[in-house]
Amino acid sequence: AQSVTQLDSHVSVSEGTPVLLRCNYSSSYSPSLFWYVQHPNKGLQLLLKYTSAATLVKGINGFEAEFKKSETSFHLTKPSAHMSDAAEYFCVVSDRPHNNDMRFGAGTRLTVKP
Amino acid sequence: NAGVTQTPKFQVLKTGQSMTLQCAQDMNHNSMYWYRQDPGMGLRLIYYSASEGTTDKGEVPNGYNVSRLNKREFSLRLESAAPSQTSVYFCASSGGTGKLQSTVYGYTFGSGTRLTVV
């Protein structure tokens, strides 16, 4: 079965500095990969998705992620953090495009310091 | 506003009580899902409904039942609540037709129900 590991439970950056949230996945098939963001007391919002097209995926709010098959990674980056980026981020994998079996990582809490 | 609506937002139950969490979406999505979120564990799928009239178990279905009442509504029922069911519950839906659903379109999530069982 597919699985995903988010390598950091908490990341802290200063406003204006780069963000890197790390995600490794395990999949028996060609995976689909997603990043979701959850602001406090809110539902989850889709940031970006990879579904076997371009390996560099651009999402909302300046975030992007690169699919690296050789490293089984799908890290999320942003060049310059903003205070409003403070939230919980979830990496999600599905290796069965014809059913609904998606697996969530445990989450990474991003703190942005002024 | 278009989206996924969950009720109630908060609930406290005593062990052994029953309750139903309601979820409705107005985006004409085919698929709907119920997840629970626990600290350090991400979201885990309880049940899902790929289309109106069908439901299937997810990763953690024990202690829960669901009903896909129509295309818009998907409810989650706890028949006899236990403290282990204390969690935040999220309903989600996804668009598309046929089999390429959540993996192409992603999910739209509700704002969650925070349930405490004492």
Interface residues (C-beta under 8 A of the other chain):
Chain A: S9 S32 F34 Y36 N41 K42 G43 L44 Q45 L46 K49 T51 F90 S94 R96 P97 H98 N99 N100 D101 M102 F104 G105 A106 G107
Chain B: V4 S31 Y33 Y35 G40 M41 G42 L43 R44 L45 Y48 A50 D56 F90 A92 S94 K99 L100 Q101 S102 T103 V104 G106 Y107 T108 F109 G110 S111 G112
